[in-house]
Amino acid sequence: MMPAPAQPVTPLVTTESGLRKQIKALAEDLEDAENSLQRATQNRTFLTAELTDAQEDLQRALTTVATATPGSDAYVNAQSSLEWLVPAVQERQEKVTQNQRRLVQLQHYRTALRQSLAQLNQRLTEWLLNH
């Protein structure tokens, strides 16, 4: 899991070239954030499918344990499956939760980058009008 991105910093720049460089750098950061967000969204789809599969396997094992004759092969196999299915479902749930947190962090970071970029573009426009 990658660390949460920091908020973008836009120090006061007072030259046209400085503003343009800063705009370019923020635009690149925004593109990187968009790519990370896309990957995290794709990962969410994969992780959610894994979780659903594990939950379905767990439910089948629970149903088998509840309905099979104790001591039968089906019962023993299902009971054995529960030993690894329960932690597997918990692990997958944690991965889905971590991924969701990452998505929210990236969405906030993207929003902050967009706001910073808009502010810089506004400052560039004002600079161009005044010089």
N, CA, C and O atoms as CSV, one atom per row, in Angstrom:
chain,resi,resn,atom,element,x,y,z
A,1,MET,N,N,0.846,-1.178,0.000
A,1,MET,CA,C,0.000,0.000,0.000
A,1,MET,C,C,0.885,1.232,0.000
A,1,MET,O,O,1.776,1.364,0.838
A,2,MET,N,N,0.642,2.123,-0.930
A,2,MET,CA,C,1.419,3.350,-1.029
A,2,MET,C,C,0.979,4.315,0.059
A,2,MET,O,O,-0.182,4.286,0.467
A,3,PRO,N,N,1.891,5.185,0.548
A,3,PRO,CA,C,1.495,6.176,1.547
A,3,PRO,C,C,0.541,7.192,0.938
A,3,PRO,O,O,0.485,7.368,-0.279
A,4,ALA,N,N,-0.198,7.846,1.801
A,4,ALA,CA,C,-1.131,8.869,1.337
A,4,ALA,C,C,-0.357,10.037,0.752
A,4,ALA,O,O,0.648,10.462,1.321
A,5,PRO,N,N,-0.812,10.558,-0.375
A,5,PRO,CA,C,-0.109,11.702,-0.956
A,5,PRO,C,C,-0.294,12.937,-0.082
A,5,PRO,O,O,-1.338,13.118,0.545
A,6,ALA,N,N,0.721,13.771,-0.049
A,6,ALA,CA,C,0.643,15.017,0.703
A,6,ALA,C,C,-0.204,16.022,-0.065
A,6,ALA,O,O,-0.428,15.876,-1.267
A,7,GLN,N,N,-0.660,17.023,0.632
A,7,GLN,CA,C,-1.404,18.086,-0.031
A,7,GLN,C,C,-0.439,18.850,-0.936
A,7,GLN,O,O,0.723,19.033,-0.574
A,8,PRO,N,N,-0.897,19.295,-2.095
A,8,PRO,CA,C,-0.011,20.059,-2.975
A,8,PRO,C,C,0.346,21.401,-2.334
A,8,PRO,O,O,-0.468,22.022,-1.651
A,9,VAL,N,N,1.553,21.816,-2.569
A,9,VAL,CA,C,2.018,23.093,-2.031
A,9,VAL,C,C,2.237,24.035,-3.204
A,9,VAL,O,O,2.898,23.680,-4.180
A,10,THR,N,N,1.682,25.227,-3.105
A,10,THR,CA,C,1.847,26.207,-4.174
A,10,THR,C,C,2.430,27.485,-3.586
A,10,THR,O,O,1.694,28.414,-3.252
A,11,PRO,N,N,3.769,27.530,-3.457
A,11,PRO,CA,C,4.381,28.744,-2.924
A,11,PRO,C,C,4.150,29.922,-3.870
A,11,PRO,O,O,3.920,29.738,-5.065
A,12,LEU,N,N,4.214,31.104,-3.329
A,12,LEU,CA,C,3.983,32.299,-4.118
A,12,LEU,C,C,5.102,32.483,-5.140
A,12,LEU,O,O,6.271,32.620,-4.782
A,13,VAL,N,N,4.728,32.483,-6.397
A,13,VAL,CA,C,5.665,32.697,-7.497
A,13,VAL,C,C,5.239,33.991,-8.176
A,13,VAL,O,O,4.047,34.232,-8.367
A,14,THR,N,N,6.214,34.829,-8.542
A,14,THR,CA,C,5.855,36.158,-9.050
A,14,THR,C,C,6.295,36.413,-10.482
A,14,THR,O,O,6.182,37.543,-10.958
A,15,THR,N,N,6.789,35.409,-11.182
A,15,THR,CA,C,7.170,35.610,-12.573
A,15,THR,C,C,6.326,34.716,-13.468
A,15,THR,O,O,5.824,33.676,-13.042
A,16,GLU,N,N,6.182,35.140,-14.705
A,16,GLU,CA,C,5.399,34.348,-15.657
A,16,GLU,C,C,6.010,32.960,-15.835
A,16,GLU,O,O,5.294,31.960,-15.794
A,17,SER,N,N,7.333,32.889,-16.033
A,17,SER,CA,C,7.961,31.580,-16.255
A,17,SER,C,C,7.843,30.714,-15.008
A,17,SER,O,O,7.638,29.504,-15.105
A,18,GLY,N,N,7.972,31.332,-13.840
A,18,GLY,CA,C,7.810,30.572,-12.601
A,18,GLY,C,C,6.405,30.007,-12.463
A,18,GLY,O,O,6.228,28.853,-12.071
A,19,LEU,N,N,5.408,30.823,-12.786
A,19,LEU,CA,C,4.014,30.355,-12.735
A,19,LEU,C,C,3.782,29.234,-13.748
A,19,LEU,O,O,3.135,28.235,-13.436
A,20,ARG,N,N,4.305,29.402,-14.941
A,20,ARG,CA,C,4.125,28.366,-15.971
A,20,ARG,C,C,4.804,27.054,-15.559
A,20,ARG,O,O,4.249,25.978,-15.782
A,21,LYS,N,N,5.986,27.132,-14.968
A,21,LYS,CA,C,6.671,25.919,-14.497
A,21,LYS,C,C,5.862,25.238,-13.400
A,21,LYS,O,O,5.717,24.016,-13.375
A,22,GLN,N,N,5.345,26.054,-12.504
A,22,GLN,CA,C,4.559,25.492,-11.410
A,22,GLN,C,C,3.261,24.871,-11.933
A,22,GLN,O,O,2.846,23.815,-11.456
A,23,ILE,N,N,2.631,25.507,-12.891
A,23,ILE,CA,C,1.414,24.960,-13.501
A,23,ILE,C,C,1.722,23.628,-14.174
A,23,ILE,O,O,0.970,22.663,-14.039
A,24,LYS,N,N,2.838,23.590,-14.902
A,24,LYS,CA,C,3.230,22.346,-15.573
A,24,LYS,C,C,3.480,21.232,-14.560
A,24,LYS,O,O,3.039,20.100,-14.757
A,25,ALA,N,N,4.190,21.553,-13.473
A,25,ALA,CA,C,4.485,20.543,-12.447
A,25,ALA,C,C,3.197,20.035,-11.792
A,25,ALA,O,O,3.041,18.835,-11.567
A,26,LEU,N,N,2.277,20.952,-11.490
A,26,LEU,CA,C,1.003,20.526,-10.888
A,26,LEU,C,C,0.169,19.710,-11.869
A,26,LEU,O,O,-0.502,18.756,-11.474
A,27,ALA,N,N,0.210,20.078,-13.129
A,27,ALA,CA,C,-0.527,19.303,-14.139
A,27,ALA,C,C,0.028,17.882,-14.217
A,27,ALA,O,O,-0.731,16.924,-14.366
A,28,GLU,N,N,1.347,17.746,-14.118
A,28,GLU,CA,C,1.956,16.410,-14.115
A,28,GLU,C,C,1.561,15.628,-12.857
A,28,GLU,O,O,1.266,14.435,-12.924
A,29,ASP,N,N,1.560,16.318,-11.710
A,29,ASP,CA,C,1.122,15.676,-10.469
A,29,ASP,C,C,-0.335,15.220,-10.575
A,29,ASP,O,O,-0.698,14.141,-10.105
A,30,LEU,N,N,-1.156,16.058,-11.199
A,30,LEU,CA,C,-2.564,15.721,-11.374
A,30,LEU,C,C,-2.712,14.486,-12.266
A,30,LEU,O,O,-3.521,13.602,-11.984
A,31,GLU,N,N,-1.936,14.435,-13.325
A,31,GLU,CA,C,-1.984,13.265,-14.212
A,31,GLU,C,C,-1.559,12.003,-13.457
A,31,GLU,O,O,-2.180,10.950,-13.602
A,32,ASP,N,N,-0.508,12.112,-12.657
A,32,ASP,CA,C,-0.067,10.967,-11.843
A,32,ASP,C,C,-1.167,10.532,-10.868
A,32,ASP,O,O,-1.417,9.340,-10.690
A,33,ALA,N,N,-1.811,11.508,-10.248
A,33,ALA,CA,C,-2.889,11.200,-9.307
A,33,ALA,C,C,-4.057,10.517,-10.022
A,33,ALA,O,O,-4.644,9.568,-9.503
A,34,GLU,N,N,-4.384,11.006,-11.209
A,34,GLU,CA,C,-5.464,10.387,-11.993
A,34,GLU,C,C,-5.116,8.936,-12.333
A,34,GLU,O,O,-5.969,8.053,-12.241
A,35,ASN,N,N,-3.856,8.690,-12.727
A,35,ASN,CA,C,-3.428,7.325,-13.042
A,35,ASN,C,C,-3.477,6.431,-11.805
A,35,ASN,O,O,-3.914,5.283,-11.887
A,36,SER,N,N,-3.036,6.947,-10.669
A,36,SER,CA,C,-3.093,6.179,-9.424
A,36,SER,C,C,-4.533,5.872,-9.042
A,36,SER,O,O,-4.847,4.774,-8.584
A,37,LEU,N,N,-5.393,6.844,-9.233
A,37,LEU,CA,C,-6.811,6.649,-8.927
A,37,LEU,C,C,-7.419,5.587,-9.839
A,37,LEU,O,O,-8.207,4.754,-9.390
A,38,GLN,N,N,-7.059,5.616,-11.090
A,38,GLN,CA,C,-7.562,4.607,-12.035
A,38,GLN,C,C,-7.092,3.202,-11.628
A,38,GLN,O,O,-7.873,2.250,-11.646
A,39,ARG,N,N,-5.809,3.084,-11.261
A,39,ARG,CA,C,-5.287,1.774,-10.836
A,39,ARG,C,C,-5.975,1.302,-9.552
A,39,ARG,O,O,-6.316,0.126,-9.423
A,40,ALA,N,N,-6.173,2.212,-8.617
A,40,ALA,CA,C,-6.831,1.848,-7.364
A,40,ALA,C,C,-8.281,1.429,-7.607
A,40,ALA,O,O,-8.790,0.531,-6.936
A,41,THR,N,N,-8.939,2.070,-8.555
A,41,THR,CA,C,-10.319,1.701,-8.900
A,41,THR,C,C,-10.359,0.313,-9.540
A,41,THR,O,O,-11.237,-0.493,-9.231
A,42,GLN,N,N,-9.413,0.040,-10.424
A,42,GLN,CA,C,-9.337,-1.298,-11.027
A,42,GLN,C,C,-9.024,-2.348,-9.965
A,42,GLN,O,O,-9.570,-3.452,-9.990
A,43,ASN,N,N,-8.145,-1.997,-9.039
A,43,ASN,CA,C,-7.791,-2.911,-7.963
A,43,ASN,C,C,-9.000,-3.194,-7.078
A,43,ASN,O,O,-9.176,-4.316,-6.602
A,44,ARG,N,N,-9.837,-2.173,-6.856
A,44,ARG,CA,C,-11.043,-2.365,-6.051
A,44,ARG,C,C,-11.944,-3.418,-6.680
A,44,ARG,O,O,-12.506,-4.256,-5.975
A,45,THR,N,N,-12.083,-3.382,-7.991
A,45,THR,CA,C,-12.915,-4.358,-8.693
A,45,THR,C,C,-12.377,-5.765,-8.459
A,45,THR,O,O,-13.136,-6.685,-8.157
A,46,PHE,N,N,-11.079,-5.923,-8.599
A,46,PHE,CA,C,-10.443,-7.227,-8.397
A,46,PHE,C,C,-10.595,-7.689,-6.947
A,46,PHE,O,O,-10.974,-8.833,-6.698
A,47,LEU,N,N,-10.300,-6.800,-5.984
A,47,LEU,CA,C,-10.384,-7.163,-4.570
A,47,LEU,C,C,-11.809,-7.495,-4.148
A,47,LEU,O,O,-12.030,-8.417,-3.363
A,48,THR,N,N,-12.763,-6.754,-4.663
A,48,THR,CA,C,-14.165,-7.008,-4.327
A,48,THR,C,C,-14.613,-8.359,-4.868
A,48,THR,O,O,-15.352,-9.081,-4.198
A,49,ALA,N,N,-14.174,-8.704,-6.070
A,49,ALA,CA,C,-14.511,-10.016,-6.643
A,49,ALA,C,C,-13.892,-11.134,-5.815
A,49,ALA,O,O,-14.543,-12.147,-5.561
A,50,GLU,N,N,-12.646,-10.962,-5.391
A,50,GLU,CA,C,-11.995,-11.957,-4.534
A,50,GLU,C,C,-12.758,-12.135,-3.229
A,50,GLU,O,O,-12.978,-13.259,-2.777
A,51,LEU,N,N,-13.161,-11.015,-2.624
A,51,LEU,CA,C,-13.905,-11.060,-1.368
A,51,LEU,C,C,-15.235,-11.784,-1.559
A,51,LEU,O,O,-15.610,-12.626,-0.743
A,52,THR,N,N,-15.935,-11.460,-2.619
A,52,THR,CA,C,-17.228,-12.102,-2.895
A,52,THR,C,C,-17.061,-13.607,-3.066
A,52,THR,O,O,-17.851,-14.383,-2.528
A,53,ASP,N,N,-16.046,-14.022,-3.805
A,53,ASP,CA,C,-15.787,-15.455,-3.992
A,53,ASP,C,C,-15.510,-16.138,-2.655
A,53,ASP,O,O,-16.046,-17.212,-2.382
A,54,ALA,N,N,-14.681,-15.523,-1.830
A,54,ALA,CA,C,-14.342,-16.114,-0.532
A,54,ALA,C,C,-15.571,-16.172,0.373
A,54,ALA,O,O,-15.762,-17.153,1.092
A,55,GLN,N,N,-16.398,-15.139,0.345
A,55,GLN,CA,C,-17.623,-15.135,1.155
A,55,GLN,C,C,-18.583,-16.236,0.704
A,55,GLN,O,O,-19.218,-16.892,1.530
A,56,GLU,N,N,-18.685,-16.434,-0.610
A,56,GLU,CA,C,-19.553,-17.503,-1.127
A,56,GLU,C,C,-19.029,-18.879,-0.718
A,56,GLU,O,O,-19.811,-19.750,-0.334
A,57,ASP,N,N,-17.713,-19.081,-0.797
A,57,ASP,CA,C,-17.107,-20.338,-0.360
A,57,ASP,C,C,-17.349,-20.564,1.131
A,57,ASP,O,O,-17.654,-21.679,1.554
A,58,LEU,N,N,-17.214,-19.517,1.911
A,58,LEU,CA,C,-17.452,-19.611,3.351
A,58,LEU,C,C,-18.905,-19.970,3.634
A,58,LEU,O,O,-19.189,-20.817,4.480
A,59,GLN,N,N,-19.816,-19.326,2.925
A,59,GLN,CA,C,-21.239,-19.619,3.143
A,59,GLN,C,C,-21.562,-21.066,2.790
A,59,GLN,O,O,-22.325,-21.720,3.501
A,60,ARG,N,N,-20.986,-21.574,1.694
A,60,ARG,CA,C,-21.211,-22.981,1.329
A,60,ARG,C,C,-20.669,-23.919,2.399
A,60,ARG,O,O,-21.312,-24.909,2.749
A,61,ALA,N,N,-19.484,-23.605,2.920
A,61,ALA,CA,C,-18.900,-24.451,3.965
A,61,ALA,C,C,-19.759,-24.410,5.228
A,61,ALA,O,O,-19.973,-25.441,5.865
A,62,LEU,N,N,-20.251,-23.228,5.591
A,62,LEU,CA,C,-21.116,-23.111,6.770
A,62,LEU,C,C,-22.412,-23.895,6.587
A,62,LEU,O,O,-22.886,-24.563,7.506
A,63,THR,N,N,-22.972,-23.801,5.394
A,63,THR,CA,C,-24.204,-24.539,5.105
A,63,THR,C,C,-23.960,-26.038,5.176
A,63,THR,O,O,-24.781,-26.779,5.716
A,64,THR,N,N,-22.847,-26.483,4.639
A,64,THR,CA,C,-22.518,-27.908,4.660
A,64,THR,C,C,-22.321,-28.384,6.091
A,64,THR,O,O,-22.821,-29.449,6.454
A,65,VAL,N,N,-21.612,-27.630,6.905
A,65,VAL,CA,C,-21.411,-28.013,8.304
A,65,VAL,C,C,-22.751,-28.085,9.031
A,65,VAL,O,O,-22.964,-28.962,9.868
A,66,ALA,N,N,-23.656,-27.154,8.705
A,66,ALA,CA,C,-24.959,-27.122,9.378
A,66,ALA,C,C,-25.888,-28.247,8.931
A,66,ALA,O,O,-26.767,-28.662,9.686
A,67,THR,N,N,-25.698,-28.744,7.703
A,67,THR,CA,C,-26.663,-29.715,7.169
A,67,THR,C,C,-26.106,-31.125,7.004
A,67,THR,O,O,-26.878,-32.081,6.933
A,68,ALA,N,N,-24.807,-31.275,6.942
A,68,ALA,CA,C,-24.220,-32.603,6.713
A,68,ALA,C,C,-24.190,-33.396,8.023
A,68,ALA,O,O,-24.240,-32.838,9.119
A,69,THR,N,N,-24.109,-34.668,7.869
A,69,THR,CA,C,-24.013,-35.557,9.022
A,69,THR,C,C,-22.626,-35.408,9.636
A,69,THR,O,O,-21.618,-35.564,8.946
A,70,PRO,N,N,-22.574,-35.103,10.946
A,70,PRO,CA,C,-21.274,-34.992,11.597
A,70,PRO,C,C,-20.445,-36.269,11.378
A,70,PRO,O,O,-20.941,-37.385,11.527
A,71,GLY,N,N,-19.194,-36.072,11.027
A,71,GLY,CA,C,-18.309,-37.203,10.777
A,71,GLY,C,C,-18.266,-37.634,9.328
A,71,GLY,O,O,-17.351,-38.357,8.932
A,72,SER,N,N,-19.240,-37.206,8.514
A,72,SER,CA,C,-19.233,-37.574,7.097
A,72,SER,C,C,-18.101,-36.841,6.390
A,72,SER,O,O,-17.568,-35.855,6.899
A,73,ASP,N,N,-17.744,-37.337,5.210
A,73,ASP,CA,C,-16.669,-36.681,4.440
A,73,ASP,C,C,-17.018,-35.223,4.138
A,73,ASP,O,O,-16.167,-34.341,4.253
A,74,ALA,N,N,-18.261,-34.976,3.756
A,74,ALA,CA,C,-18.678,-33.609,3.439
A,74,ALA,C,C,-18.535,-32.702,4.663
A,74,ALA,O,O,-18.062,-31.570,4.563
A,75,TYR,N,N,-18.950,-33.218,5.805
A,75,TYR,CA,C,-18.870,-32.445,7.047
A,75,TYR,C,C,-17.407,-32.154,7.404
A,75,TYR,O,O,-17.056,-31.012,7.699
A,76,VAL,N,N,-16.568,-33.171,7.378
A,76,VAL,CA,C,-15.158,-33.029,7.726
A,76,VAL,C,C,-14.463,-32.070,6.764
A,76,VAL,O,O,-13.686,-31.217,7.193
A,77,ASN,N,N,-14.735,-32.205,5.475
A,77,ASN,CA,C,-14.126,-31.314,4.480
A,77,ASN,C,C,-14.563,-29.864,4.687
A,77,ASN,O,O,-13.749,-28.944,4.621
A,78,ALA,N,N,-15.849,-29.678,4.934
A,78,ALA,CA,C,-16.367,-28.325,5.148
A,78,ALA,C,C,-15.789,-27.726,6.426
A,78,ALA,O,O,-15.425,-26.550,6.456
A,79,GLN,N,N,-15.706,-28.529,7.472
A,79,GLN,CA,C,-15.139,-28.061,8.742
A,79,GLN,C,C,-13.676,-27.654,8.551
A,79,GLN,O,O,-13.225,-26.643,9.090
A,80,SER,N,N,-12.957,-28.444,7.789
A,80,SER,CA,C,-11.559,-28.139,7.490
A,80,SER,C,C,-11.446,-26.846,6.676
A,80,SER,O,O,-10.553,-26.030,6.904
A,81,SER,N,N,-12.345,-26.681,5.748
A,81,SER,CA,C,-12.334,-25.464,4.914
A,81,SER,C,C,-12.570,-24.209,5.746
A,81,SER,O,O,-12.008,-23.149,5.470
A,82,LEU,N,N,-13.407,-24.346,6.767
A,82,LEU,CA,C,-13.697,-23.185,7.608
A,82,LEU,C,C,-12.445,-22.656,8.290
A,82,LEU,O,O,-12.343,-21.457,8.551
A,83,GLU,N,N,-11.501,-23.525,8.578
A,83,GLU,CA,C,-10.283,-23.114,9.276
A,83,GLU,C,C,-9.469,-22.103,8.476
A,83,GLU,O,O,-8.817,-21.235,9.056
A,84,TRP,N,N,-9.501,-22.209,7.156
A,84,TRP,CA,C,-8.762,-21.243,6.350
A,84,TRP,C,C,-9.672,-20.217,5.687
A,84,TRP,O,O,-9.216,-19.134,5.321
A,85,LEU,N,N,-10.961,-20.544,5.525
A,85,LEU,CA,C,-11.869,-19.596,4.870
A,85,LEU,C,C,-12.169,-18.376,5.744
A,85,LEU,O,O,-12.229,-17.251,5.246
A,86,VAL,N,N,-12.355,-18.601,7.037
A,86,VAL,CA,C,-12.678,-17.466,7.912
A,86,VAL,C,C,-11.552,-16.428,7.883
A,86,VAL,O,O,-11.829,-15.250,7.660
A,87,PRO,N,N,-10.281,-16.826,8.101
A,87,PRO,CA,C,-9.220,-15.811,7.995
A,87,PRO,C,C,-9.071,-15.246,6.583
A,87,PRO,O,O,-8.715,-14.078,6.420
A,88,ALA,N,N,-9.336,-16.054,5.569
A,88,ALA,CA,C,-9.221,-15.575,4.191
A,88,ALA,C,C,-10.243,-14.474,3.919
A,88,ALA,O,O,-9.924,-13.475,3.274
A,89,VAL,N,N,-11.449,-14.649,4.399
A,89,VAL,CA,C,-12.487,-13.622,4.214
A,89,VAL,C,C,-12.094,-12.362,4.983
A,89,VAL,O,O,-12.239,-11.251,4.471
A,90,GLN,N,N,-11.603,-12.528,6.197
A,90,GLN,CA,C,-11.190,-11.361,6.983
A,90,GLN,C,C,-10.046,-10.611,6.303
A,90,GLN,O,O,-10.043,-9.381,6.267
A,91,GLU,N,N,-9.087,-11.342,5.769
A,91,GLU,CA,C,-7.958,-10.723,5.084
A,91,GLU,C,C,-8.423,-9.963,3.849
A,91,GLU,O,O,-7.985,-8.838,3.609
A,92,ARG,N,N,-9.294,-10.562,3.078
A,92,ARG,CA,C,-9.790,-9.899,1.869
A,92,ARG,C,C,-10.628,-8.671,2.215
A,92,ARG,O,O,-10.582,-7.661,1.512
A,93,GLN,N,N,-11.390,-8.765,3.298
A,93,GLN,CA,C,-12.186,-7.615,3.728
A,93,GLN,C,C,-11.272,-6.457,4.112
A,93,GLN,O,O,-11.555,-5.304,3.789
A,94,GLU,N,N,-10.182,-6.765,4.797
A,94,GLU,CA,C,-9.229,-5.724,5.182
A,94,GLU,C,C,-8.597,-5.086,3.946
A,94,GLU,O,O,-8.397,-3.872,3.916
A,95,LYS,N,N,-8.284,-5.880,2.934
A,95,LYS,CA,C,-7.712,-5.338,1.703
A,95,LYS,C,C,-8.703,-4.411,1.005
A,95,LYS,O,O,-8.318,-3.359,0.494
A,96,VAL,N,N,-9.972,-4.795,0.982
A,96,VAL,CA,C,-11.010,-3.948,0.374
A,96,VAL,C,C,-11.113,-2.635,1.149
A,96,VAL,O,O,-11.225,-1.564,0.552
A,97,THR,N,N,-11.074,-2.719,2.477
A,97,THR,CA,C,-11.163,-1.525,3.316
A,97,THR,C,C,-9.960,-0.609,3.092
A,97,THR,O,O,-10.126,0.606,2.976
A,98,GLN,N,N,-8.755,-1.171,3.029
A,98,GLN,CA,C,-7.554,-0.374,2.771
A,98,GLN,C,C,-7.624,0.284,1.398
A,98,GLN,O,O,-7.256,1.448,1.234
A,99,ASN,N,N,-8.095,-0.467,0.425
A,99,ASN,CA,C,-8.222,0.075,-0.927
A,99,ASN,C,C,-9.217,1.237,-0.939
A,99,ASN,O,O,-8.986,2.248,-1.602
A,100,GLN,N,N,-10.305,1.092,-0.218
A,100,GLN,CA,C,-11.305,2.162,-0.172
A,100,GLN,C,C,-10.721,3.415,0.464
A,100,GLN,O,O,-10.971,4.527,-0.001
A,101,ARG,N,N,-9.936,3.233,1.535
A,101,ARG,CA,C,-9.277,4.386,2.162
A,101,ARG,C,C,-8.342,5.066,1.161
A,101,ARG,O,O,-8.305,6.293,1.068
A,102,ARG,N,N,-7.597,4.267,0.424
A,102,ARG,CA,C,-6.660,4.794,-0.571
A,102,ARG,C,C,-7.407,5.572,-1.660
A,102,ARG,O,O,-6.962,6.638,-2.086
A,103,LEU,N,N,-8.535,5.033,-2.099
A,103,LEU,CA,C,-9.337,5.733,-3.106
A,103,LEU,C,C,-9.787,7.096,-2.597
A,103,LEU,O,O,-9.715,8.087,-3.324
A,104,VAL,N,N,-10.247,7.149,-1.359
A,104,VAL,CA,C,-10.710,8.418,-0.791
A,104,VAL,C,C,-9.551,9.399,-0.685
A,104,VAL,O,O,-9.710,10.577,-1.002
A,105,GLN,N,N,-8.373,8.923,-0.238
A,105,GLN,CA,C,-7.200,9.792,-0.151
A,105,GLN,C,C,-6.836,10.352,-1.528
A,105,GLN,O,O,-6.563,11.543,-1.673
A,106,LEU,N,N,-6.836,9.485,-2.520
A,106,LEU,CA,C,-6.492,9.929,-3.871
A,106,LEU,C,C,-7.525,10.910,-4.423
A,106,LEU,O,O,-7.165,11.864,-5.114
A,107,GLN,N,N,-8.791,10.685,-4.127
A,107,GLN,CA,C,-9.825,11.610,-4.587
A,107,GLN,C,C,-9.642,12.990,-3.955
A,107,GLN,O,O,-9.792,14.013,-4.624
A,108,HIS,N,N,-9.316,13.008,-2.658
A,108,HIS,CA,C,-9.080,14.292,-1.980
A,108,HIS,C,C,-7.842,14.986,-2.553
A,108,HIS,O,O,-7.839,16.197,-2.772
A,109,TYR,N,N,-6.805,14.206,-2.788
A,109,TYR,CA,C,-5.572,14.762,-3.347
A,109,TYR,C,C,-5.821,15.325,-4.743
A,109,TYR,O,O,-5.344,16.410,-5.076
A,110,ARG,N,N,-6.570,14.584,-5.553
A,110,ARG,CA,C,-6.900,15.060,-6.902
A,110,ARG,C,C,-7.671,16.378,-6.832
A,110,ARG,O,O,-7.401,17.303,-7.597
A,111,THR,N,N,-8.622,16.454,-5.917
A,111,THR,CA,C,-9.400,17.682,-5.752
A,111,THR,C,C,-8.500,18.844,-5.340
A,111,THR,O,O,-8.630,19.951,-5.865
A,112,ALA,N,N,-7.588,18.591,-4.400
A,112,ALA,CA,C,-6.668,19.639,-3.961
A,112,ALA,C,C,-5.764,20.089,-5.105
A,112,ALA,O,O,-5.503,21.282,-5.259
A,113,LEU,N,N,-5.287,19.137,-5.907
A,113,LEU,CA,C,-4.457,19.493,-7.059
A,113,LEU,C,C,-5.240,20.338,-8.052
A,113,LEU,O,O,-4.727,21.331,-8.569
A,114,ARG,N,N,-6.469,19.951,-8.316
A,114,ARG,CA,C,-7.296,20.727,-9.253
A,114,ARG,C,C,-7.499,22.149,-8.746
A,114,ARG,O,O,-7.425,23.105,-9.517
A,115,GLN,N,N,-7.754,22.284,-7.451
A,115,GLN,CA,C,-7.951,23.619,-6.873
A,115,GLN,C,C,-6.671,24.443,-6.966
A,115,GLN,O,O,-6.708,25.621,-7.322
A,116,SER,N,N,-5.544,23.821,-6.645
A,116,SER,CA,C,-4.265,24.528,-6.731
A,116,SER,C,C,-3.967,24.941,-8.160
A,116,SER,O,O,-3.484,26.046,-8.408
A,117,LEU,N,N,-4.254,24.057,-9.092
A,117,LEU,CA,C,-4.022,24.359,-10.507
A,117,LEU,C,C,-4.910,25.521,-10.960
A,117,LEU,O,O,-4.457,26.400,-11.692
A,118,ALA,N,N,-6.154,25.525,-10.532
A,118,ALA,CA,C,-7.058,26.623,-10.886
A,118,ALA,C,C,-6.554,27.947,-10.299
A,118,ALA,O,O,-6.611,28.987,-10.956
A,119,GLN,N,N,-6.060,27.897,-9.054
A,119,GLN,CA,C,-5.532,29.114,-8.425
A,119,GLN,C,C,-4.300,29.627,-9.178
A,119,GLN,O,O,-4.150,30.829,-9.394
A,120,LEU,N,N,-3.430,28.708,-9.569
A,120,LEU,CA,C,-2.235,29.120,-10.313
A,120,LEU,C,C,-2.599,29.694,-11.672
A,120,LEU,O,O,-2.026,30.695,-12.102
A,121,ASN,N,N,-3.541,29.069,-12.341
A,121,ASN,CA,C,-3.979,29.606,-13.633
A,121,ASN,C,C,-4.581,30.994,-13.462
A,121,ASN,O,O,-4.380,31.870,-14.303
A,122,GLN,N,N,-5.315,31.193,-12.378
A,122,GLN,CA,C,-5.888,32.509,-12.092
A,122,GLN,C,C,-4.768,33.523,-11.826
A,122,GLN,O,O,-4.818,34.651,-12.316
A,123,ARG,N,N,-3.764,33.115,-11.052
A,123,ARG,CA,C,-2.633,34.014,-10.778
A,123,ARG,C,C,-1.884,34.345,-12.064
A,123,ARG,O,O,-1.453,35.484,-12.244
A,124,LEU,N,N,-1.718,33.374,-12.963
A,124,LEU,CA,C,-1.051,33.632,-14.235
A,124,LEU,C,C,-1.858,34.622,-15.065
A,124,LEU,O,O,-1.300,35.552,-15.647
A,125,THR,N,N,-3.162,34.423,-15.117
A,125,THR,CA,C,-4.022,35.342,-15.857
A,125,THR,C,C,-3.904,36.762,-15.298
A,125,THR,O,O,-3.788,37.726,-16.055
A,126,GLU,N,N,-3.935,36.882,-13.985
A,126,GLU,CA,C,-3.809,38.195,-13.357
A,126,GLU,C,C,-2.436,38.787,-13.641
A,126,GLU,O,O,-2.321,39.985,-13.903
A,127,TRP,N,N,-1.405,37.971,-13.593
A,127,TRP,CA,C,-0.055,38.462,-13.874
A,127,TRP,C,C,0.025,38.993,-15.305
A,127,TRP,O,O,0.572,40.069,-15.549
A,128,LEU,N,N,-0.534,38.219,-16.255
A,128,LEU,CA,C,-0.498,38.621,-17.654
A,128,LEU,C,C,-1.277,39.911,-17.897
A,128,LEU,O,O,-0.883,40.735,-18.723
A,129,LEU,N,N,-2.378,40.080,-17.179
A,129,LEU,CA,C,-3.162,41.322,-17.320
A,129,LEU,C,C,-2.439,42.533,-16.738
A,129,LEU,O,O,-2.638,43.654,-17.205
A,130,ASN,N,N,-1.624,42.324,-15.750
A,130,ASN,CA,C,-0.956,43.416,-15.058
A,130,ASN,C,C,0.435,43.717,-15.600
A,130,ASN,O,O,1.055,44.699,-15.192
A,131,HIS,N,N,0.929,42.896,-16.503
A,131,HIS,CA,C,2.303,43.122,-16.994
A,131,HIS,C,C,2.333,43.256,-18.495
A,131,HIS,O,O,3.401,43.449,-19.076
